[in-house]
Amino acid sequence: SVLHSKQFLLLAALYEVGKVGLAKLLSGHGPSLTLARGTPSDGKPVRGPILRKIWIKLGRLVVKLTPVGHLLVGVVVLVMVWLFFVYITVCFGAPILSSWPETGSFCLLMTLLTAYPSLLVLGPSVSSLSLVYSSQSHSPLASTIFLIWTCTVLGAWLGAFTIPLDWDRPWQV
């Protein structure tokens, strides 16, 4: 079906990125959309023994690769959240082997609607997720992301809780 297609999931991801980006730009928090960088190197030539040169050049390389590290941490956190949603969905009775594309894409959609905005806004870390989902932050941005999370999970549950009803009874038709 359309909801399980790759095009729909890509559009959902682009929609989330656009929604969070527009909200950040309109709120004046645009610079937080950039990946964190380490302290820039001074660009001076390295003098001294060979081990000192290697140590300083390695430090400069680590500073240059800091954004890639943040990106990898974000991807790992998203995969962990997706696995958590798969676990919860299967515990609630979703088929894992017979309808794997439907279950997996539902969990991917839940991940895109809940964890992805908070990782984009607050940074790629588990602590940013726990800050939002524990609702202990008093900032309006974290409260808004918590409201999005609450409405998404509540909507998914409300959409699925009537499935086990026995609809062949005359009083349920």
C-alpha positions as CSV (number, residue, x, y, z in Angstrom):
1,S,0.0,0.0,0.0
2,V,1.0,3.7,-0.2
3,L,1.8,4.0,3.5
4,H,4.4,1.4,3.3
5,S,6.2,2.6,0.2
6,K,9.7,4.0,0.1
7,Q,8.4,7.2,-1.5
8,F,6.0,7.9,1.4
9,L,8.7,7.3,4.0
10,L,11.1,9.6,2.1
11,L,8.4,12.3,1.9
12,A,7.7,11.8,5.6
13,A,11.4,12.3,6.4
14,L,11.6,15.4,4.2
15,Y,8.5,16.8,5.8
16,E,10.0,16.3,9.3
17,V,13.3,18.0,8.3
18,G,11.4,20.9,6.7
19,K,9.1,21.3,9.7
20,V,11.9,21.3,12.2
21,G,14.0,23.6,10.0
22,L,11.3,26.1,9.5
23,A,10.4,26.1,13.1
24,K,14.0,26.7,14.1
25,L,14.5,29.5,11.5
26,L,11.3,31.2,12.5
27,S,12.1,31.0,16.2
28,G,15.6,32.5,15.8
29,H,17.4,29.3,16.7
30,G,18.8,28.7,13.2
31,P,22.4,28.2,14.2
32,S,21.5,25.1,16.2
33,L,20.8,23.3,13.0
34,T,24.5,23.1,12.2
35,L,26.5,20.2,13.5
36,A,28.8,21.0,16.4
37,R,32.5,21.5,15.5
38,G,35.5,21.3,17.7
39,T,37.9,24.1,18.3
40,P,39.5,25.2,15.0
41,S,43.2,24.6,14.5
42,D,45.5,27.5,14.4
43,G,47.1,26.5,11.1
44,K,50.6,26.9,12.3
45,P,53.2,24.4,11.0
46,V,54.1,21.8,13.6
47,R,57.6,21.8,14.8
48,G,59.4,19.3,17.1
49,P,59.9,15.5,17.3
50,I,58.0,13.2,15.0
51,L,55.7,11.9,17.7
52,R,54.6,15.4,18.6
53,K,53.9,16.1,15.0
54,I,51.8,13.0,14.7
55,W,49.9,13.8,17.9
56,I,49.1,17.3,16.9
57,K,48.0,16.3,13.3
58,L,45.9,13.5,14.8
59,G,44.2,16.0,17.1
60,R,43.5,18.3,14.1
61,L,42.0,15.4,12.2
62,V,39.7,14.5,15.1
63,V,38.5,18.1,15.2
64,K,37.8,18.0,11.5
65,L,35.9,14.7,11.8
66,T,33.7,15.9,14.8
67,P,30.6,16.6,12.6
68,V,30.8,13.1,11.1
69,G,31.0,11.6,14.6
70,H,27.8,13.6,15.6
71,L,26.1,12.3,12.5
72,L,27.0,8.7,13.3
73,V,25.8,9.1,16.9
74,G,22.5,10.5,15.6
75,V,22.1,7.5,13.2
76,V,22.9,5.0,15.9
77,V,20.3,6.7,18.3
78,L,17.7,6.6,15.5
79,V,18.3,2.9,14.9
80,M,18.1,2.2,18.7
81,V,14.7,4.1,18.8
82,W,13.5,2.2,15.8
83,L,14.4,-1.1,17.5
84,F,12.6,0.0,20.6
85,F,9.5,0.8,18.6
86,V,9.8,-2.7,16.8
87,Y,10.0,-4.3,20.3
88,I,7.0,-2.4,21.6
89,T,4.9,-3.0,18.5
90,V,5.6,-6.7,18.5
91,C,4.8,-6.9,22.2
92,F,1.4,-5.3,21.3
93,G,0.8,-8.1,18.8
94,A,2.1,-6.8,15.5
95,P,3.3,-9.6,13.2
96,I,7.0,-9.6,12.7
97,L,7.6,-12.3,10.2
98,S,4.4,-12.4,8.1
99,S,4.0,-8.7,7.7
100,W,7.6,-7.4,8.2
101,P,7.4,-4.4,5.7
102,E,4.3,-3.1,7.4
103,T,5.6,-3.5,10.9
104,G,9.0,-2.0,10.0
105,S,7.6,0.9,8.1
106,F,5.2,1.7,10.9
107,C,8.1,1.7,13.4
108,L,10.1,3.9,11.0
109,L,7.2,6.3,10.7
110,M,6.9,6.4,14.5
111,T,10.7,7.1,14.8
112,L,10.5,9.9,12.2
113,L,7.6,11.5,14.0
114,T,8.9,11.2,17.6
115,A,12.7,10.9,17.9
116,Y,13.9,12.6,14.7
117,P,12.6,16.1,15.6
118,S,14.2,16.0,19.0
119,L,17.5,14.8,17.6
120,L,17.5,17.6,15.0
121,V,16.6,20.3,17.5
122,L,18.4,19.3,20.6
123,G,21.4,17.4,19.2
124,P,22.2,13.8,18.5
125,S,22.4,12.2,21.9
126,V,20.4,9.9,24.2
127,S,20.3,12.7,26.8
128,S,18.4,15.0,24.5
129,L,15.8,12.2,24.1
130,S,15.5,11.6,27.8
131,L,15.2,15.3,28.4
132,V,12.3,15.6,26.1
133,Y,10.5,12.4,26.9
134,S,10.8,12.7,30.6
135,S,9.1,16.2,30.3
136,Q,11.4,17.6,32.8
137,S,12.5,20.5,30.6
138,H,10.7,23.8,31.0
139,S,11.7,25.2,27.7
140,P,8.9,25.8,25.2
141,L,10.9,24.0,22.5
142,A,11.2,20.8,24.5
143,S,7.6,21.0,25.6
144,T,6.5,21.3,22.0
145,I,8.5,18.3,21.0
146,F,7.0,16.4,24.0
147,L,3.5,17.3,22.8
148,I,4.3,16.1,19.3
149,W,5.6,12.8,20.8
150,T,2.5,12.5,23.0
151,C,0.1,13.1,20.2
152,T,1.9,10.7,17.8
153,V,1.9,7.8,20.3
154,L,-1.7,8.5,21.4
155,G,-2.8,8.7,17.8
156,A,-1.1,5.4,16.9
157,W,-2.7,3.7,19.9
158,L,-6.2,5.2,19.2
159,G,-5.9,4.1,15.6
160,A,-5.1,0.5,16.6
161,F,-7.0,-0.3,19.8
162,T,-10.3,-1.1,17.9
163,I,-8.6,-3.7,15.7
164,P,-9.2,-6.7,18.1
165,L,-12.9,-6.0,18.4
166,D,-15.1,-8.7,17.0
167,W,-16.9,-6.9,14.2
168,D,-19.2,-9.7,13.3
169,R,-21.6,-9.1,16.2
170,P,-24.8,-7.3,15.2
171,W,-24.5,-4.6,17.9
172,Q,-21.0,-3.6,16.7
173,V,-21.9,-3.0,13.0
